[in-house]
Amino acid sequence: MKKLFTLFGITLCILFLGSSISFGQIAVTVSNPTNTTPNLAASYASLASAITALNSVTAMTGPVIINLPAGGTETAPVAGLLLNNFQ
């Protein structure tokens, strides 16, 4: 019985680690986050969350740059990522 619980625990760990790797997120930093109303955060856990925050902005007074680390990967939603049209 103890071996069964040990095997079950190892299996759960592998499943959780595998899912976090396949749906990994990348750390995103924002340059000039105060050029927006409301202000953006200086960093986000994923590109999707940074774009969602950028889409909620009501005004921009200057450039905003989203920086992604080289070699980072993130699984995009099926519909893709959409930026609002700022004019």
Secondary structure, DSSP 8 states (H G I E B T S, - for coil): -HHHHHHHHHHHHHHHHHHHHHT----EEEESGGGEES---SEESSHHHHHHHHHT-SEESS--EEE--TT------TT--------
